[in-house]
């Protein structure tokens, strides 16, 4: 019985990981704290978000990061996130030259759709 539970958990983990990299990508990110638009180049900004699958379950994967791109699209910073709880992430990101234009969440080389995107 314990072996079956372990196998089921492994299958669910593999499904969650492959869903991040799939074209249909059912994993969604939702920012859980406001992102201040008025930060200057070099300032640190705390960005927190959660990852959920299509059913609303927490998704935890490795190598998740946030990318901040300036409004002109010419400069950016990338910061790896720390997992704070299942499906919850936090990054102490640095604002690129030019300020904050867009903020994206990526994992396994794939951009994750954000349910509440940052608007400047």
Residue pairs with C-beta under 8 A, 6 or more apart in sequence:
16 27
16 53
16 59
16 60
16 61
17 61
17 108
19 25
19 26
19 27
19 53
19 59
20 27
20 59
20 61
20 107
20 108
20 110
20 112
21 108
21 109
21 110
25 110
25 112
25 113
26 53
26 54
27 51
27 52
27 53
27 59
27 107
27 112
27 113
28 51
28 52
28 53
28 54
28 112
28 113
28 114
28 115
29 49
29 50
29 51
29 105
29 112
29 113
29 114
29 115
30 49
30 50
30 52
30 114
30 115
30 116
31 47
31 48
31 49
31 103
31 114
31 116
31 118
32 48
32 49
32 50
32 88
33 46
33 47
33 48
35 45
35 47
35 100
35 103
35 118
36 45
36 100
37 99
37 100
37 118
37 120
39 45
39 95
39 99
39 100
40 95
40 99
41 95
41 96
41 97
41 98
41 99
42 94
42 95
43 94
43 95
44 92
44 93
44 94
44 95
45 68
45 92
45 93
45 94
45 95
45 100
46 90
46 91
46 92
46 93
47 66
47 79
47 90
47 91
47 93
47 103
48 84
48 88
48 89
48 90
48 91
49 66
49 88
49 89
49 105
49 114
50 58
50 87
50 88
50 89
51 58
51 59
51 60
51 61
51 64
51 87
51 89
51 105
51 107
51 112
52 58
52 59
52 87
53 59
57 87
58 85
58 86
58 87
58 88
59 87
60 83
60 86
60 87
61 107
61 108
63 80
63 107
63 108
64 80
64 81
64 83
64 89
64 105
64 106
64 107
65 78
65 79
65 80
65 81
65 91
65 105
65 106
65 107
66 78
66 79
66 81
66 91
66 93
66 103
66 104
66 105
66 106
67 76
67 77
67 78
67 103
67 104
67 105
67 106
68 76
68 77
68 79
68 93
68 94
68 95
68 96
68 100
68 101
68 102
68 103
69 75
69 76
69 96
69 101
69 102
69 103
69 104
70 76
70 96
70 97
70 98
70 99
70 100
70 101
71 98
71 99
71 100
71 101
71 120
72 98
72 101
73 101
74 98
75 96
75 97
75 98
76 96
77 93
77 94
77 95
77 96
79 91
79 92
79 93
79 94
80 91
81 89
81 90
81 91
81 105
82 89
82 90
82 91
83 89
84 90
89 105
100 118
100 120
101 120
102 117
102 118
103 114
103 117
103 118
104 111
104 112
104 114
105 111
105 112
105 114
106 112
